Amino acid sequence: MASPLRGLVQRLQDWPVASQQQARRNAMVAATACAQRRVERQDVADYLDGLDAAVTRPEGPADQRGNVPALRASRG
């Protein structure tokens, strides 16, 4: 009868350590996900900045077909 009780007591003593280790693992996973999202956002921002630099605002009236020059899209 002492053996099942001893196992229960041991699990209760180990619980704070196991809980803290699980919390650390969860925090590391969350930090990794945040870092990946930050890198992706920076990649998108760099790409959009490159598009802004490549796009020029055409000057002048509509061409013979009536096409009006495209305006630069603003990000805001």
C-alpha positions in Angstrom: 0.0 0.0 0.0 2.9 2.3 0.6 4.1 2.0 -3.0 1.1 3.6 -4.7 1.2 6.4 -2.1 4.9 6.9 -2.6 4.4 7.2 -6.4 1.7 9.8 -5.9 3.9 11.8 -3.5 6.8 11.7 -6.0 4.5 12.9 -8.9 3.3 15.7 -6.7 6.9 16.7 -5.8 7.9 16.6 -9.5 5.0 18.6 -10.8 6.4 22.1 -10.3 9.6 21.2 -12.2 7.7 19.5 -15.0 5.3 22.4 -15.2 8.1 25.0 -15.4 9.9 22.9 -18.1 6.7 22.7 -20.2 6.2 26.5 -19.8 9.8 27.1 -21.0 9.2 24.9 -24.0 6.0 26.8 -24.8 7.8 30.1 -24.5 10.6 29.0 -26.8 8.1 27.8 -29.4 6.2 31.1 -29.2 9.4 33.1 -29.5 10.5 31.1 -32.5 7.1 31.7 -34.2 7.3 35.4 -33.5 10.8 35.6 -34.9 9.7 33.8 -38.1 6.8 36.2 -38.5 9.1 39.2 -38.0 11.4 37.9 -40.7 8.5 37.3 -43.1 7.1 40.9 -42.4 10.5 42.3 -43.1 10.8 40.3 -46.3 7.4 41.6 -47.5 8.3 45.2 -46.5 11.6 44.9 -48.4 9.8 43.5 -51.5 7.2 46.3 -51.4 9.9 48.9 -51.0 11.6 47.4 -54.1 8.4 47.7 -56.0 8.0 51.3 -54.9 11.5 52.1 -56.2 10.9 50.3 -59.5 7.5 51.9 -60.2 7.7 55.4 -61.7 4.9 57.7 -62.1 4.3 58.3 -65.8 3.8 61.8 -67.0 1.7 63.1 -69.8 -1.7 62.7 -71.4 -3.6 59.5 -72.3 -2.1 57.6 -75.2 -3.9 57.0 -78.6 -6.1 54.2 -77.1 -7.3 56.4 -74.3 -5.2 54.7 -71.6 -4.4 57.1 -68.8 -1.0 56.7 -67.3 -1.1 54.5 -64.2 -0.5 56.3 -60.9 1.7 54.9 -58.2 -0.3 53.1 -55.5 0.4 54.5 -52.1 0.8 52.3 -49.1 -0.7 53.8 -46.0 
